[in-house]
Amino acid sequence: MTDSVPVSVVIPTIGRPPLLAECLRSLERCVPRAAEVVVIDQSADGAVAEVVEEFTAVGARVLPLPGRNIARGRNVGLREARHDIVLFTDDDCTVPSSWIGTAMRLMTDDSERIVTGKVLAAGPDVPSIRYDERPHEHTGELRCDALYTGNMAARRAALLEFGGFDERLAQAAEDNDLCYRWLRAGRRLTYEPELVVEHGAWRTPADVARTYDSYWRGQGAFYAKHLRRGDTAVLRFLVSDLNAGVRAGASDALGRAPRTATAPRLRALALGLLTGLRRRSVAPMARRG
């Protein structure tokens, strides 16, 4: 049996058994393996549990969670993890055999930071990818786009103390929000290209369109959250997104860019912004940010 190291891997899923099986199979091939893999199942059926049952020998277990809220799923996994070093990936990602060992080494170098890494596309029309070849120290920057939760390592106690992911951002932008809050608080976040995952290319064009619509709606809610708190620093990100949307819209009109893959969803961004500005509730895990 392959040796394991004391890390937990958290994988939220909304019920994509074949993709999850591939993800778990890649974790099974890791040398060393993680001591446990926590699958947060928001699918409301038994198919995910059946898949996870096949991987109990590598420490996989499933935790059912009602509803669909990616931030809550990550928080539940964080709270239920048995080890202080926690790695996050998604059910449609696969990892190389070195992933666990690389993350463990990077976190041993500095366990108080968040580490994120490369997210490679397994094919066309794959969202949320990052190919940068050089390491980057994001600490001291003020930005919201540096953290990729499909490929992330952090210390459990540090994230819990910080407030975890904001569960008001139920479908998207919970990663951007944590990135922004973390950097704004002066904490360390680094990009390490040797930490790699591959993001699956399974979406139809309609799926891609829905994914980007969700992303931009979530981004609008993220901006609203911080503007409502009087934090005008996010205005520069909002203006940048609006400008990019106008430019991409012009390219669409001229037939120079694929509409579903490149054009920001300005209507979704506006809807998320307006909805978020009306919101008054405080998420349990996000009071610090």
NORNOR-V818202 format. One record per helix or strand. SS is the DSSP state (a for helix, b for strand). FROM is the first residue (numbers start at 1). TO is the last residue. Records with the same first field share a line. If there is no record, write none. Layout:
BEGIN
SS->FROM-TO / FROM-TO
END
This chain:
BEGIN
b->4-13 / 33-41 / 60-64 / 85-90 / 93-95 / 114-121 / 130-130 / 136-137 / 152-155 / 189-199
a->17-28 / 47-53 / 56-58 / 70-80 / 99-109 / 156-162 / 174-184 / 205-228 / 232-253 / 259-262 / 266-278
END
